Amino acid sequence: MSSTDILETVPAALEIHDVHKWYGTHRVLDGIDLTIRPGEVTVVLGPSGSGKSTLLRVVNHLEKPEIGHVSINGEPIGVKRQGDRLKELSERAILAQRGRIGFVFQNFNLFPHLTVLDNVAAAPVATGKLTKPEAQALAKELLERVGLGERTGAYPRQLSGGQQQRVAIARALALRPGVILFDEPTSALDPELVGEVLAVIKDLATSGTTLVIVTHEIGFAREIADRVVFIDEGRIVEQGPPSEVLDRPRHERTRDFLSKVL
């Protein structure tokens, strides 16, 4: 078997197939097709309102697509196959699936009444994947990894925005997800705190973790992305390596966008 054949037999880490989403008469996603291989780092760019964040929310079924479906490692998310049809799963089954998809939000979404350690340990315990002592041991390891090993007993209000976002990344890692989604992970941070969060994401990018990152940090995208996807008005306008999309964009809309943000 050739190396090409082997690649073709490995399920995609993430497959988005003909996804459409609209609110009322406004179509937010208009036929998105995207396949991401295991270990690939994909950065999604586009103007505000282009559908980037909605796309991430559709991936883990926080938003249900009107048409199309999403699969993680070959398994449809939010639905199951019955013959030629897809049937909606129960909320409990969907929650179990979300445990395989890490999600880092813009505004951290930490539990204010829990310590940093318990914020990270909560999900593995709630899903039954680990006992509380096992989850706390894992949380300590992950907090060390993101540079917060000495703040395990702190509460979110006692941390800077950059530290809170690093806790959120550790929390996403705690369930050992197949894919981690980042929705503008630095947009709520003061400029001097952005670097510490990007450094953690760079570490993940070199570790073989499959990442999908919505960001406006063009220099960061150029540095870590295997592929850049440019979305406008709910459609993929173009995609390719950073050296192509960022330095030699083919589409006029991409060139116009980059001229305003670079």
Secondary structure, DSSP 8 states (H G I E B T S, - for coil): --HHHHHHHS--SEEEEEEEEEETTEEEEEEEEEEE-TT-EEEEE--TTSSHHHHHHHHTTSS--SEEEEEETTEESSEEEETTEEEE--HHHHHHHHTTEEEE-TT----TTS-HHHHHHHHHHHTTSS-HHHHHHHHHHHHHHTT-TT-TT--GGGS-HHHHHHHHHHHHHTT--SEEEEESTTTTS-HHHHHHHHHHHHHHHTTT-EEEEE-S-HHHHHHH-SEEEEEETTEEEEEE-HHHHTTS--SHHHHHHHHHH-
